Amino acid sequence: MNITPSDLIILRMLQENARERLETIAYEAGLSVATAQRRVRALKDAGVIERDAAIVSPQALGYNMTFIILVELERERIDQLDAFRRKVKQESRVQQCYYITGEADFALIALARDMDDYQRLTQRLFFDDSNVKRFRTSVVMDRTKVGVDVPVEEPEED
């Protein structure tokens, strides 16, 4: 899909507020409401906009602790990597999972209500999995910047 300058404005606005009114989007992008609506639909159909979501405060639901966990697997066969990915995707307390290079195989961002809750999570994800060689945990002291926004800007010209 060819991303137009109007699309960049639409994406920037929707990343800020996924419920922005079409009339406002159309005005800011210099489009008619019908054209803005078509562009939003096209961006969704092309997978540029993956989904609309609400951002929920972890603390409001009692998740007072955030952890960064580096996981090293015993073996890295594709079926074992996929099995670990499936298990992590099913775990609601894991917010993000990255397959990475370096000493660890995966980096996870996870939530827990308290240390007992985190201990139960580690039992399910790591201790009960014979392919997990080791894991290292860092406790997040402060959520300085949290987000999944993608920079929406014009490409630089050579």
mmCIF file of the C-alpha atoms, coordinates in Angstrom:
data_MODEL
# 
_entry.id   MODEL 
# 
loop_
_atom_site.group_PDB 
_atom_site.id 
_atom_site.type_symbol 
_atom_site.label_atom_id 
_atom_site.label_alt_id 
_atom_site.label_comp_id 
_atom_site.label_asym_id 
_atom_site.label_entity_id 
_atom_site.label_seq_id 
_atom_site.pdbx_PDB_ins_code 
_atom_site.Cartn_x 
_atom_site.Cartn_y 
_atom_site.Cartn_z 
_atom_site.occupancy 
_atom_site.B_iso_or_equiv 
_atom_site.pdbx_formal_charge 
_atom_site.auth_seq_id 
_atom_site.auth_comp_id 
_atom_site.auth_asym_id 
_atom_site.auth_atom_id 
_atom_site.pdbx_PDB_model_num 
ATOM 1   C CA . MET A 1 1   ? 0.000   0.000   0.000  1.00 0.00 ? 1   MET A CA 1 
ATOM 2   C CA . ASN A 1 2   ? 1.262   3.441   -0.879 1.00 0.00 ? 2   ASN A CA 1 
ATOM 3   C CA . ILE A 1 3   ? 1.073   5.639   2.243  1.00 0.00 ? 3   ILE A CA 1 
ATOM 4   C CA . THR A 1 4   ? 0.082   9.197   1.339  1.00 0.00 ? 4   THR A CA 1 
ATOM 5   C CA . PRO A 1 5   ? 0.760   12.377  3.347  1.00 0.00 ? 5   PRO A CA 1 
ATOM 6   C CA . SER A 1 6   ? -2.959  12.364  4.262  1.00 0.00 ? 6   SER A CA 1 
ATOM 7   C CA . ASP A 1 7   ? -2.579  8.782   5.528  1.00 0.00 ? 7   ASP A CA 1 
ATOM 8   C CA . LEU A 1 8   ? 0.267   9.923   7.791  1.00 0.00 ? 8   LEU A CA 1 
ATOM 9   C CA . ILE A 1 9   ? -2.005  12.545  9.332  1.00 0.00 ? 9   ILE A CA 1 
ATOM 10  C CA . ILE A 1 10  ? -4.758  9.954   9.794  1.00 0.00 ? 10  ILE A CA 1 
ATOM 11  C CA . LEU A 1 11  ? -2.327  7.486   11.415 1.00 0.00 ? 11  LEU A CA 1 
ATOM 12  C CA . ARG A 1 12  ? -0.878  10.137  13.712 1.00 0.00 ? 12  ARG A CA 1 
ATOM 13  C CA . MET A 1 13  ? -4.347  11.164  14.866 1.00 0.00 ? 13  MET A CA 1 
ATOM 14  C CA . LEU A 1 14  ? -5.645  7.618   15.350 1.00 0.00 ? 14  LEU A CA 1 
ATOM 15  C CA . GLN A 1 15  ? -2.566  6.587   17.338 1.00 0.00 ? 15  GLN A CA 1 
ATOM 16  C CA . GLU A 1 16  ? -3.298  9.479   19.677 1.00 0.00 ? 16  GLU A CA 1 
ATOM 17  C CA . ASN A 1 17  ? -7.039  8.744   19.877 1.00 0.00 ? 17  ASN A CA 1 
ATOM 18  C CA . ALA A 1 18  ? -8.524  5.728   18.075 1.00 0.00 ? 18  ALA A CA 1 
ATOM 19  C CA . ARG A 1 19  ? -12.007 7.191   18.610 1.00 0.00 ? 19  ARG A CA 1 
ATOM 20  C CA . GLU A 1 20  ? -11.258 10.510  16.935 1.00 0.00 ? 20  GLU A CA 1 
ATOM 21  C CA . ARG A 1 21  ? -14.259 11.777  14.978 1.00 0.00 ? 21  ARG A CA 1 
ATOM 22  C CA . LEU A 1 22  ? -14.105 11.275  11.217 1.00 0.00 ? 22  LEU A CA 1 
ATOM 23  C CA . GLU A 1 23  ? -15.047 14.916  10.707 1.00 0.00 ? 23  GLU A CA 1 
ATOM 24  C CA . THR A 1 24  ? -11.984 16.036  12.668 1.00 0.00 ? 24  THR A CA 1 
ATOM 25  C CA . ILE A 1 25  ? -9.722  13.585  10.843 1.00 0.00 ? 25  ILE A CA 1 
ATOM 26  C CA . ALA A 1 26  ? -11.069 14.733  7.468  1.00 0.00 ? 26  ALA A CA 1 
ATOM 27  C CA . TYR A 1 27  ? -10.546 18.392  8.349  1.00 0.00 ? 27  TYR A CA 1 
ATOM 28  C CA . GLU A 1 28  ? -6.953  17.870  9.574  1.00 0.00 ? 28  GLU A CA 1 
ATOM 29  C CA . ALA A 1 29  ? -6.061  15.680  6.572  1.00 0.00 ? 29  ALA A CA 1 
ATOM 30  C CA . GLY A 1 30  ? -7.701  18.032  4.058  1.00 0.00 ? 30  GLY A CA 1 
ATOM 31  C CA . LEU A 1 31  ? -10.136 15.347  2.885  1.00 0.00 ? 31  LEU A CA 1 
ATOM 32  C CA . SER A 1 32  ? -13.870 14.898  2.664  1.00 0.00 ? 32  SER A CA 1 
ATOM 33  C CA . VAL A 1 33  ? -15.435 12.793  5.412  1.00 0.00 ? 33  VAL A CA 1 
ATOM 34  C CA . ALA A 1 34  ? -16.231 10.035  2.885  1.00 0.00 ? 34  ALA A CA 1 
ATOM 35  C CA . THR A 1 35  ? -12.632 9.995   1.607  1.00 0.00 ? 35  THR A CA 1 
ATOM 36  C CA . ALA A 1 36  ? -11.238 9.956   5.149  1.00 0.00 ? 36  ALA A CA 1 
ATOM 37  C CA . GLN A 1 37  ? -13.514 7.035   5.987  1.00 0.00 ? 37  GLN A CA 1 
ATOM 38  C CA . ARG A 1 38  ? -12.345 5.153   2.876  1.00 0.00 ? 38  ARG A CA 1 
ATOM 39  C CA . ARG A 1 39  ? -8.680  5.826   3.756  1.00 0.00 ? 39  ARG A CA 1 
ATOM 40  C CA . VAL A 1 40  ? -9.151  4.559   7.327  1.00 0.00 ? 40  VAL A CA 1 
ATOM 41  C CA . ARG A 1 41  ? -10.846 1.402   5.987  1.00 0.00 ? 41  ARG A CA 1 
ATOM 42  C CA . ALA A 1 42  ? -8.041  0.913   3.423  1.00 0.00 ? 42  ALA A CA 1 
ATOM 43  C CA . LEU A 1 43  ? -5.388  1.309   6.150  1.00 0.00 ? 43  LEU A CA 1 
ATOM 44  C CA . LYS A 1 44  ? -7.173  -1.331  8.235  1.00 0.00 ? 44  LYS A CA 1 
ATOM 45  C CA . ASP A 1 45  ? -7.669  -3.687  5.293  1.00 0.00 ? 45  ASP A CA 1 
ATOM 46  C CA . ALA A 1 46  ? -3.979  -3.402  4.363  1.00 0.00 ? 46  ALA A CA 1 
ATOM 47  C CA . GLY A 1 47  ? -2.925  -4.207  7.936  1.00 0.00 ? 47  GLY A CA 1 
ATOM 48  C CA . VAL A 1 48  ? -1.323  -0.807  8.505  1.00 0.00 ? 48  VAL A CA 1 
ATOM 49  C CA . ILE A 1 49  ? -3.793  -0.305  11.349 1.00 0.00 ? 49  ILE A CA 1 
ATOM 50  C CA . GLU A 1 50  ? -3.715  -3.645  13.113 1.00 0.00 ? 50  GLU A CA 1 
ATOM 51  C CA . ARG A 1 51  ? -6.486  -3.014  15.663 1.00 0.00 ? 51  ARG A CA 1 
ATOM 52  C CA . ASP A 1 52  ? -8.211  -0.463  17.867 1.00 0.00 ? 52  ASP A CA 1 
ATOM 53  C CA . ALA A 1 53  ? -7.629  -0.853  21.594 1.00 0.00 ? 53  ALA A CA 1 
ATOM 54  C CA . ALA A 1 54  ? -8.200  0.812   24.958 1.00 0.00 ? 54  ALA A CA 1 
ATOM 55  C CA . ILE A 1 55  ? -5.158  1.431   27.153 1.00 0.00 ? 55  ILE A CA 1 
ATOM 56  C CA . VAL A 1 56  ? -5.944  0.166   30.650 1.00 0.00 ? 56  VAL A CA 1 
ATOM 57  C CA . SER A 1 57  ? -4.009  1.181   33.760 1.00 0.00 ? 57  SER A CA 1 
ATOM 58  C CA . PRO A 1 58  ? -2.384  -1.923  35.301 1.00 0.00 ? 58  PRO A CA 1 
ATOM 59  C CA . GLN A 1 59  ? -2.540  -0.341  38.772 1.00 0.00 ? 59  GLN A CA 1 
ATOM 60  C CA . ALA A 1 60  ? -6.290  0.255   38.450 1.00 0.00 ? 60  ALA A CA 1 
ATOM 61  C CA . LEU A 1 61  ? -6.725  -3.520  38.177 1.00 0.00 ? 61  LEU A CA 1 
ATOM 62  C CA . GLY A 1 62  ? -4.276  -4.350  40.972 1.00 0.00 ? 62  GLY A CA 1 
ATOM 63  C CA . TYR A 1 63  ? -1.207  -5.144  38.849 1.00 0.00 ? 63  TYR A CA 1 
ATOM 64  C CA . ASN A 1 64  ? 1.255   -3.129  40.887 1.00 0.00 ? 64  ASN A CA 1 
ATOM 65  C CA . MET A 1 65  ? 4.443   -4.777  39.649 1.00 0.00 ? 65  MET A CA 1 
ATOM 66  C CA . THR A 1 66  ? 6.039   -4.916  36.197 1.00 0.00 ? 66  THR A CA 1 
ATOM 67  C CA . PHE A 1 67  ? 8.921   -7.227  35.331 1.00 0.00 ? 67  PHE A CA 1 
ATOM 68  C CA . ILE A 1 68  ? 11.418  -7.488  32.502 1.00 0.00 ? 68  ILE A CA 1 
ATOM 69  C CA . ILE A 1 69  ? 12.369  -11.141 32.124 1.00 0.00 ? 69  ILE A CA 1 
ATOM 70  C CA . LEU A 1 70  ? 15.171  -12.531 29.959 1.00 0.00 ? 70  LEU A CA 1 
ATOM 71  C CA . VAL A 1 71  ? 14.657  -16.209 29.141 1.00 0.00 ? 71  VAL A CA 1 
ATOM 72  C CA . GLU A 1 72  ? 17.292  -18.626 27.876 1.00 0.00 ? 72  GLU A CA 1 
ATOM 73  C CA . LEU A 1 73  ? 16.091  -21.917 26.415 1.00 0.00 ? 73  LEU A CA 1 
ATOM 74  C CA . GLU A 1 74  ? 17.962  -25.205 26.617 1.00 0.00 ? 74  GLU A CA 1 
ATOM 75  C CA . ARG A 1 75  ? 17.358  -26.037 22.950 1.00 0.00 ? 75  ARG A CA 1 
ATOM 76  C CA . GLU A 1 76  ? 16.332  -23.755 20.096 1.00 0.00 ? 76  GLU A CA 1 
ATOM 77  C CA . ARG A 1 77  ? 14.651  -26.139 17.701 1.00 0.00 ? 77  ARG A CA 1 
ATOM 78  C CA . ILE A 1 78  ? 11.810  -24.482 15.808 1.00 0.00 ? 78  ILE A CA 1 
ATOM 79  C CA . ASP A 1 79  ? 9.148   -26.678 17.431 1.00 0.00 ? 79  ASP A CA 1 
ATOM 80  C CA . GLN A 1 80  ? 10.440  -25.774 20.899 1.00 0.00 ? 80  GLN A CA 1 
ATOM 81  C CA . LEU A 1 81  ? 10.589  -22.073 20.084 1.00 0.00 ? 81  LEU A CA 1 
ATOM 82  C CA . ASP A 1 82  ? 7.019   -22.267 18.794 1.00 0.00 ? 82  ASP A CA 1 
ATOM 83  C CA . ALA A 1 83  ? 5.882   -24.142 21.909 1.00 0.00 ? 83  ALA A CA 1 
ATOM 84  C CA . PHE A 1 84  ? 7.349   -21.423 24.134 1.00 0.00 ? 84  PHE A CA 1 
ATOM 85  C CA . ARG A 1 85  ? 5.754   -18.698 21.982 1.00 0.00 ? 85  ARG A CA 1 
ATOM 86  C CA . ARG A 1 86  ? 2.348   -20.386 22.230 1.00 0.00 ? 86  ARG A CA 1 
ATOM 87  C CA . LYS A 1 87  ? 2.621   -20.689 26.009 1.00 0.00 ? 87  LYS A CA 1 
ATOM 88  C CA . VAL A 1 88  ? 3.617   -17.033 26.397 1.00 0.00 ? 88  VAL A CA 1 
ATOM 89  C CA . LYS A 1 89  ? 0.829   -15.836 24.077 1.00 0.00 ? 89  LYS A CA 1 
ATOM 90  C CA . GLN A 1 90  ? -1.721  -17.659 26.241 1.00 0.00 ? 90  GLN A CA 1 
ATOM 91  C CA . GLU A 1 91  ? -0.426  -16.093 29.478 1.00 0.00 ? 91  GLU A CA 1 
ATOM 92  C CA . SER A 1 92  ? -2.462  -12.963 30.198 1.00 0.00 ? 92  SER A CA 1 
ATOM 93  C CA . ARG A 1 93  ? 0.151   -11.497 32.549 1.00 0.00 ? 93  ARG A CA 1 
ATOM 94  C CA . VAL A 1 94  ? 2.727   -11.335 29.726 1.00 0.00 ? 94  VAL A CA 1 
ATOM 95  C CA . GLN A 1 95  ? 2.182   -8.058  27.904 1.00 0.00 ? 95  GLN A CA 1 
ATOM 96  C CA . GLN A 1 96  ? 5.010   -8.309  25.399 1.00 0.00 ? 96  GLN A CA 1 
ATOM 97  C CA . CYS A 1 97  ? 7.332   -11.046 24.161 1.00 0.00 ? 97  CYS A CA 1 
ATOM 98  C CA . TYR A 1 98  ? 10.326  -10.573 21.888 1.00 0.00 ? 98  TYR A CA 1 
ATOM 99  C CA . TYR A 1 99  ? 12.532  -13.258 20.314 1.00 0.00 ? 99  TYR A CA 1 
ATOM 100 C CA . ILE A 1 100 ? 15.970  -11.654 20.612 1.00 0.00 ? 100 ILE A CA 1 
ATOM 101 C CA . THR A 1 101 ? 19.652  -12.097 19.857 1.00 0.00 ? 101 THR A CA 1 
ATOM 102 C CA . GLY A 1 102 ? 22.364  -12.175 22.496 1.00 0.00 ? 102 GLY A CA 1 
ATOM 103 C CA . GLU A 1 103 ? 22.664  -14.193 25.687 1.00 0.00 ? 103 GLU A CA 1 
ATOM 104 C CA . ALA A 1 104 ? 18.915  -14.651 26.119 1.00 0.00 ? 104 ALA A CA 1 
ATOM 105 C CA . ASP A 1 105 ? 16.440  -16.051 23.609 1.00 0.00 ? 105 ASP A CA 1 
ATOM 106 C CA . PHE A 1 106 ? 13.355  -14.096 24.685 1.00 0.00 ? 106 PHE A CA 1 
ATOM 107 C CA . ALA A 1 107 ? 12.622  -10.847 26.503 1.00 0.00 ? 107 ALA A CA 1 
ATOM 108 C CA . LEU A 1 108 ? 9.248   -10.591 28.235 1.00 0.00 ? 108 LEU A CA 1 
ATOM 109 C CA . ILE A 1 109 ? 7.392   -7.720  29.849 1.00 0.00 ? 109 ILE A CA 1 
ATOM 110 C CA . ALA A 1 110 ? 5.043   -9.124  32.472 1.00 0.00 ? 110 ALA A CA 1 
ATOM 111 C CA . LEU A 1 111 ? 2.663   -7.872  35.152 1.00 0.00 ? 111 LEU A CA 1 
ATOM 112 C CA . ALA A 1 112 ? 1.911   -9.260  38.606 1.00 0.00 ? 112 ALA A CA 1 
ATOM 113 C CA . ARG A 1 113 ? -0.179  -8.146  41.543 1.00 0.00 ? 113 ARG A CA 1 
ATOM 114 C CA . ASP A 1 114 ? 2.628   -8.897  44.009 1.00 0.00 ? 114 ASP A CA 1 
ATOM 115 C CA . MET A 1 115 ? 5.662   -11.173 44.440 1.00 0.00 ? 115 MET A CA 1 
ATOM 116 C CA . ASP A 1 116 ? 3.508   -14.228 45.232 1.00 0.00 ? 116 ASP A CA 1 
ATOM 117 C CA . ASP A 1 117 ? 1.617   -13.675 41.992 1.00 0.00 ? 117 ASP A CA 1 
ATOM 118 C CA . TYR A 1 118 ? 4.936   -13.350 40.142 1.00 0.00 ? 118 TYR A CA 1 
ATOM 119 C CA . GLN A 1 119 ? 6.217   -16.558 41.731 1.00 0.00 ? 119 GLN A CA 1 
ATOM 120 C CA . ARG A 1 120 ? 3.157   -18.438 40.451 1.00 0.00 ? 120 ARG A CA 1 
ATOM 121 C CA . LEU A 1 121 ? 3.785   -16.964 36.981 1.00 0.00 ? 121 LEU A CA 1 
ATOM 122 C CA . THR A 1 122 ? 7.399   -18.167 37.003 1.00 0.00 ? 122 THR A CA 1 
ATOM 123 C CA . GLN A 1 123 ? 6.241   -21.625 38.051 1.00 0.00 ? 123 GLN A CA 1 
ATOM 124 C CA . ARG A 1 124 ? 3.824   -21.833 35.111 1.00 0.00 ? 124 ARG A CA 1 
ATOM 125 C CA . LEU A 1 125 ? 6.116   -20.345 32.481 1.00 0.00 ? 125 LEU A CA 1 
ATOM 126 C CA . PHE A 1 126 ? 9.606   -21.417 33.496 1.00 0.00 ? 126 PHE A CA 1 
ATOM 127 C CA . PHE A 1 127 ? 9.942   -24.013 36.243 1.00 0.00 ? 127 PHE A CA 1 
ATOM 128 C CA . ASP A 1 128 ? 7.331   -26.313 34.698 1.00 0.00 ? 128 ASP A CA 1 
ATOM 129 C CA . ASP A 1 129 ? 9.087   -26.104 31.301 1.00 0.00 ? 129 ASP A CA 1 
ATOM 130 C CA . SER A 1 130 ? 12.059  -28.460 30.953 1.00 0.00 ? 130 SER A CA 1 
ATOM 131 C CA . ASN A 1 131 ? 13.302  -26.457 27.948 1.00 0.00 ? 131 ASN A CA 1 
ATOM 132 C CA . VAL A 1 132 ? 13.829  -23.264 29.984 1.00 0.00 ? 132 VAL A CA 1 
ATOM 133 C CA . LYS A 1 133 ? 17.498  -23.255 30.914 1.00 0.00 ? 133 LYS A CA 1 
ATOM 134 C CA . ARG A 1 134 ? 17.392  -20.070 33.005 1.00 0.00 ? 134 ARG A CA 1 
ATOM 135 C CA . PHE A 1 135 ? 15.637  -16.769 33.353 1.00 0.00 ? 135 PHE A CA 1 
ATOM 136 C CA . ARG A 1 136 ? 16.698  -13.444 34.808 1.00 0.00 ? 136 ARG A CA 1 
ATOM 137 C CA . THR A 1 137 ? 14.252  -10.917 36.178 1.00 0.00 ? 137 THR A CA 1 
ATOM 138 C CA . SER A 1 138 ? 14.459  -7.171  36.649 1.00 0.00 ? 138 SER A CA 1 
ATOM 139 C CA . VAL A 1 139 ? 11.758  -5.406  38.629 1.00 0.00 ? 139 VAL A CA 1 
ATOM 140 C CA . VAL A 1 140 ? 10.582  -2.186  37.021 1.00 0.00 ? 140 VAL A CA 1 
ATOM 141 C CA . MET A 1 141 ? 10.989  0.678   39.484 1.00 0.00 ? 141 MET A CA 1 
ATOM 142 C CA . ASP A 1 142 ? 9.191   3.297   37.364 1.00 0.00 ? 142 ASP A CA 1 
ATOM 143 C CA . ARG A 1 143 ? 7.218   3.168   34.119 1.00 0.00 ? 143 ARG A CA 1 
ATOM 144 C CA . THR A 1 144 ? 8.984   6.153   32.555 1.00 0.00 ? 144 THR A CA 1 
ATOM 145 C CA . LYS A 1 145 ? 7.638   5.630   29.031 1.00 0.00 ? 145 LYS A CA 1 
ATOM 146 C CA . VAL A 1 146 ? 5.177   2.973   27.950 1.00 0.00 ? 146 VAL A CA 1 
ATOM 147 C CA . GLY A 1 147 ? 3.644   2.654   24.542 1.00 0.00 ? 147 GLY A CA 1 
ATOM 148 C CA . VAL A 1 148 ? 3.445   0.954   21.213 1.00 0.00 ? 148 VAL A CA 1 
ATOM 149 C CA . ASP A 1 149 ? 3.116   4.069   19.060 1.00 0.00 ? 149 ASP A CA 1 
ATOM 150 C CA . VAL A 1 150 ? 5.060   3.926   15.807 1.00 0.00 ? 150 VAL A CA 1 
ATOM 151 C CA . PRO A 1 151 ? 6.756   7.155   14.673 1.00 0.00 ? 151 PRO A CA 1 
ATOM 152 C CA . VAL A 1 152 ? 4.557   8.596   11.917 1.00 0.00 ? 152 VAL A CA 1 
ATOM 153 C CA . GLU A 1 153 ? 6.640   10.926  9.813  1.00 0.00 ? 153 GLU A CA 1 
ATOM 154 C CA . GLU A 1 154 ? 7.539   11.648  6.245  1.00 0.00 ? 154 GLU A CA 1 
ATOM 155 C CA . PRO A 1 155 ? 10.406  9.485   4.975  1.00 0.00 ? 155 PRO A CA 1 
ATOM 156 C CA . GLU A 1 156 ? 13.719  11.311  4.751  1.00 0.00 ? 156 GLU A CA 1 
ATOM 157 C CA . GLU A 1 157 ? 14.910  12.065  1.257  1.00 0.00 ? 157 GLU A CA 1 
ATOM 158 C CA . ASP A 1 158 ? 18.437  11.119  0.177  1.00 0.00 ? 158 ASP A CA 1 
# 
